[in-house]
Amino acid sequence: MRKHGNDRSELIKDLLLAKPKKISLRESNLKELQRLKRKNNYKLSQIVRLAILKGLKQFERDNLLVHLTLKEFNSFLEILEEKNQKKH
């Protein structure tokens, strides 16, 4: 099993090359991933949000449980980002 470690560009490359069956990204999401890669100014949590939350966005309005879980997940990622920034 390959480990990504801190090589974020490798992780982005894997996300961009993933087969549609592995990860379902809409074309707009793919373009946003490519834009983040070009800017080379991104955080791992941004990639995670993009890959996961964009797919869930369509269900957020219809399902209260998904909406509440999404808010908790966003809070969790923000806390991780803050801790990560404090370490560096």
SVG drawing of the C-alpha trace seen along z (x, -y; Angstrom):
<svg xmlns="http://www.w3.org/2000/svg" viewBox="-36 -30 42 32">
<polyline fill="none" stroke="black" stroke-width="0.4" points="0.0,0.0 1.4,-3.4 1.6,-6.1 1.1,-9.7 2.7,-11.2 3.3,-14.9 3.5,-14.8 0.3,-16.8 0.9,-17.1 1.0,-13.3 -2.3,-13.1 -3.9,-15.7 -2.5,-13.8 -4.1,-10.6 -7.4,-12.5 -7.3,-14.0 -6.5,-10.6 -9.0,-8.6 -11.5,-6.6 -15.1,-7.8 -16.1,-4.6 -13.5,-5.3 -14.5,-8.9 -17.4,-10.7 -16.3,-14.2 -18.4,-16.5 -16.5,-18.4 -16.8,-21.6 -15.3,-19.9 -12.5,-18.6 -11.8,-22.0 -11.7,-23.4 -9.2,-20.7 -7.0,-21.6 -7.2,-25.3 -6.0,-24.6 -3.2,-22.5 -2.1,-25.3 -2.2,-27.9 0.0,-25.5 -1.6,-27.3 -3.8,-24.8 -4.3,-22.8 -5.0,-19.1 -8.3,-19.9 -9.4,-22.0 -8.9,-18.9 -10.8,-16.7 -13.6,-19.2 -13.7,-19.5 -13.8,-15.7 -16.3,-14.9 -18.5,-17.8 -19.2,-18.8 -20.7,-15.3 -22.9,-15.7 -24.0,-19.2 -26.9,-18.1 -28.4,-16.2 -27.8,-18.9 -31.0,-20.8 -33.2,-17.7 -31.9,-15.9 -31.5,-17.5 -29.3,-14.7 -26.8,-15.2 -26.9,-19.0 -26.1,-18.6 -23.4,-16.1 -21.9,-18.4 -21.8,-21.3 -20.0,-19.0 -17.6,-17.8 -16.8,-21.4 -16.1,-22.3 -13.9,-19.3 -11.8,-20.3 -11.5,-23.9 -10.1,-22.6 -7.7,-20.4 -6.5,-23.3 -6.0,-25.5 -4.0,-22.8 -1.9,-22.2 -1.2,-25.9 -0.1,-26.2 2.4,-23.3 4.0,-25.0"/>
</svg>
